[in-house]
Amino acid sequence: RENMVLFWHNHLCSGFSKQPDTSYTSAQNGLFRRYANGNFRNLLRDFNRDAANLYYLDGIVNYASDDGIHVNANENFGREILE
C-alpha cells in the first residue's frame, strides 16, 4: 500500500510550498492510502476536493465572475490530470 501511496504522490503531485499547513499533505497521503489499490475515478473525485491539491493548483482563488459572462476557468487541474 505504501508503494502505491508513493506512486500516486508522484503522479498526482501537490507542492508543499503553497500550503499554509502541513496537515493538508498528511490528509492527502491518507487519501492516497484509502484509494491505494481502489477505483481511479473515486480517487480523482476526492483528489479534486483535496485541500493540498486546491492550494497547489490555485483552486482556492478560482471563482466565476459575478456577471455570468466572463468566466476565468483555472485549467491547472485538467492539465495535471492529462500529464
N, C-alpha and C positions, 0 to 999 in steps of 0.2 A: 504494500500500500504506500509506503513512504517513497518508493521509487516512482510511483505514479504521481504522487504529490509533486515531486521534483520535475517530472515530465510536464505536468500541467502548468507548473510555475514558470517553466521555460517557454511554453507556448502562449500562455495567457498571462503576460507579464504585467506587473504594476510596479512603478518606481517608488521607492521609499522616500525619495527626496521631496515629493509633493504632498506627502501625507502629514497631517498635523499630529497624529498619534500613532504609536506603534501597535496599538490594539487592532487597527484595521488590517495590517499584514497578518497578524495572528488569526484573525477571523477568516481571512482569505485562505490561509493554509487549512483551516478547519473545513472550509467549503470544498477544497480540493481533496481532503481526506474523505469527506462524505460521499463525493462522487468519483472517487479514485478509479473504480472499475465499473461505474454505473453508466447511465444514459447521458450521452453527449448533449442532447437537446436540453435536458433538465439542468445540466451543468452550465451551459451558456445562458439559460434563462436566469439562473440565480447569480451567475457571474456578472450579468448586465446590471443587477441591482446591488452589487457588492460595493461597499464604501471605498475600499482601496482602489478598485477599478475606476470608480467615478472621479476620485481625486486625480488619479494618474492621467486619465483621458479628458480632464477638464469638464466632465459632465456635471459637476456641481454648479458651474456658472452658465450652463447651456439652458436657454429658455426660448420659447417662441415669442414673437413680438406681440404687442398689445393690439395692433390693428388687424391682425389675422392675415395680412397680405405678405409682409416681409418676414420670412422665416429664415433664420440663420442656423441651419442644422449643423451640428457637430458631427463630422464624418470620421472622427478618430476611431470609434468603436468598430464600424464596418471595415475600415482599413486594417485594424489589428486582427479581426477575425479572418479576413481574406489572406493576410500574411501567414 
